[in-house]
Every structure is written in C-alpha cells, then in structure tokens.
Amino acid sequence: MLLASADGQTTTAIATQLRCNDQTVRNAIHTFNAGGLAALQPKSSRPHTLSAVFDDHRRDQLRALLHQSPRTFGKTSSVWTLALAAEVSYAEGITPHQVSDETIRTALTQLTISWKRAKHWITSPDPDYLRKKNGATG
C-alpha cells in the first residue's frame, strides 16, 4: 500500500489491487504518516472494546432461566449444560445472538455463581419434592 501510494497510485486503485476497501488503504497511509515505521509492526487483532452481551438485567434473566428445568423449554435433558444454556438463552431472547459456552461461564462468574452450583438448581415437578429432598439431605 505504502509503496503504491508513494508511486502516485490512488487509494481506489490500490484497494482494487489488494481487494480491500479504499478506506483501509487511507487508514494505513495515515497511520504510517503519523507513526512512521512503527505502523508496520504487527498488532493485536483483538477488539479494543468488548461489548458485554450480559448486562445486569440479562444476567438476572439468565439466573432465572437456570432456576427452571431445561424440559420447560422443550429440551430432553433435565440437566443444564453451558451449551444448552447458551442455546435456550438465545431462543428465549435473553441474548441478541447465539453466544459461546464461555460467554455463559463468564456471565455466571459475574453473578458469583460457580458452574457446579448451577447444575444443582434442578427441581422436580413432584409436589412432595421439597419434603423428600429435605428428608434425604437433612
């Protein structure tokens, strides 16, 4: 880009040759002009800001979701997994797009909930469940 620009080629012509957007070429030239050779060093491709999918309200919705059985949402399993929680949270509109298992794990960490604890939130439709559970666990 820089050599082609120094040869007098337009940003549109350079972008066409490199199959990129002409604004990308302009950005590279401006960065080089401002920073010199340091602009040619590889940089992290990680986003500068991370958009939080789970704000306080969505984390509360996730907590409420995990207090229900997956069968409530038409799933065959009675045990939550991170992948299943991600799938159902998207289907229920808690998240705007399908998220990863790690995003769910991070949201649970922000709620100060360990994943082991989340697995124990399963309840039974049996009306005597609490009496039986309390009798078994003391």
Steps between C-alpha positions, in 0.01 A plus 500: 500500500764747607724440198208524260390823665856637474491414128195723465225238473159598634354333805222355285751340263704360790185365667391332177840332461503380860128415505426712801304814577654831398447628856730221619771636270442856626520382862830320433651804331387737776632264768836477324521878458422552868712221649770419248647150487327404826178480296643196320535293819238227549231590748239303689183423308303490823221760516588809702167486677291198578127540485340343802222269387387448858416824678350488851147443372600217265711333769194502728297346217770233459486425872121462482535278193740266677262467793259323266530157347622480140192286436290812554651622174436177309844344555543129565764549768420589858854629560631835385822513303674820398418430133136432582478819709648696207252344257194561718607852599510591130170324427333684789637838388733549795796541264478681165702225326628150569781524756776257591527276803773726634273804480249317720779396737618864522148621572467241778834609643377860502199376694746337744357161414720201442390268223471209743243697694295563187471127437330454837213737422291224350163448664239232463137542396413264790283698748678324789846580362604745776381266776688206348809707429512643851450154643786358293746784558402597851 
